[in-house]
C-alpha cells in the first residue's frame, strides 16, 4: 500500500500526460480558467478522507467494536482511496484529454496563423507555469469526483451495513409484523436517507468540477463510477454483501474464506504439513523426514 501511495505522488507531480493535439477554434476547450476552485484539493481530502475516517472510527468506538473490525474497516477504506487515486492518475496521463479551460491555460502564441493548421500541439503554448500547462491535459476522468466517491462511497456502504438497511429480516430486535411495518415506514427511510447523504456530497463535489470548467459531465460521470466500483470492491473484500444477515460484521478470517468452504474441495495441503495430531492440529515434518521421503 505504501508503494502504491508513492506511485500516486509520482504520477501527479513528475509524470507528464500525453498531449493530445487540439484546435484553437474548439469551443469545448475555450472556457475561462478559474483561479479559485469551489472545492480545492485540500477540501476534497477533508470531505472524502478525514470526515469519513473520523465518523467510522467514532461509530466503531461507540459500538465497542473489536480491534479486528477497526483494522479491516480502516484497511478497506485506505485501499479503496489509494487504488482509486492510482488508477485515476494512470488513466489521466495515458488518455491526455484536454480540459474545458485548456486554451486559457495554454495561452497560444497570438502571432500564430491558425488557419494554416487546423490542429496544433503544445508547442504553440506560451504558458510558463509547468503544472498549470500540463494539467490542462488531465481532464478524463475527474480525480476529485473519483476520490470523493471512493471515500464517501465507502462511508455510505459502511453505514448501510452497520444499520442493516438491506439485510433480510430488517434490523435486529424486530418484535412483530406490526412493529416491522412501522419501522419500514419510519426507521428504514430515515436510515436509507442517512446512507445516501455521503453519496449526495460526492455528487455535489463532482458538479462543482463542471461549474469550475475543470471537467465536463462525461469526465465527472466516469470518475464517479470508477471511484464507486473500486471502493465497493475494497469494501466487499472485508465485509459480506449488504443483504447478508451478518452484514454489520466483517469476515473473521481471510476475505471470503467462509464462502468457499465445501465438502467437495478445500485448501491444497502444503508438503511441509504432516498428519493430524491428537489435538486436531497439523503436525509438521522434520527436515530429515522430508529428505528421506524424497
Protein Blocks (a to p, Z undefined) as FASTA:
>chain_A
ZZmmmmmmmmmmmmccddddddfklmklmcccdfbafbdfklmmmmmmmmmmmmmmmmmm
mnopafklmmmmmmmmmmmmmmmmmmmmmmmmmnopacfklmmmnopafkbcfklpmbac
fklpcbfblklmmmmmmmbccfklmmmmmmmmmmmmmmmmmnopmbghiaehiabfklmm
mmmmmmmmmmmmmmmmmmmmmmmmmmmmmmnomacfklmmmmmmmmmmmmmmmmmmmpcc
fkbmklmbccfbdghklmmgcfkbccdddfkbccddfkopacdddfklmmmmZZ
